[in-house]
Amino acid sequence: MSPRRSAEAAEGTGERRGAVVLQGMSSVTLPLLSAPIAAVVAVAVYHLGFVRPQLRRLDAILSGEASLGDAAAAEVRERGLQGAFAKRTEERLLELERLAGRDVYRVGFVRYNSFADVGSDLSFALALLNREGDGAVVSSIYSREETRTFGKAVRKFVPQHDASKEEQQAIAMARTGVGN
């Protein structure tokens, strides 16, 4: 019997008009089918009514098209600013570390008497080196007639030109930090 005939049969028996009786379906099957359908409809309504507008709003905030009036939007912007601040801080730290590697970090100073006929230790050797041992050693030799000053490059704690015993001692002091 078709659904239409069932409706006509229901009319003749005094049942409610317009009711359709589906043949071959038990009374349990219809509620079992309607529950998943109702769940899908509820999820669709929730998504269209709540989730989708929130996603559009978040997209507008992140792209800078919307104003940041409420707390949630302000938090999203704050997190973005914190990330930018952290990135800039990291870049600045790397730059400072690079500069600090070139700064004078190690110093060695030796005073000595270069000539036996001169009293006091008026001659000196001064090593000025960075952390890697690059820099210069400056020597001043004092005599009664004149004072001469010399400078020699140092790379990796090794003088690039012949160095006196006092200059090598100043470099060793700068390397170890002993005697400063």
Secondary structure by P-SEA (a helix, b strand, c coil): ccaaaaaaaaaaacccccbbbbccccaaaaaaaaaaaaaaaaaaaaaaccaaaaaaaaaaaaacccccccaaaaaaaaaaaaaaaaaaaaaaaaaaaaaaaacccbbbbbbbbccccccccccbbbbbbccccccbbbbbbbcccbbbbbbbbbccccccccccaaaaaaaaaaaccccc
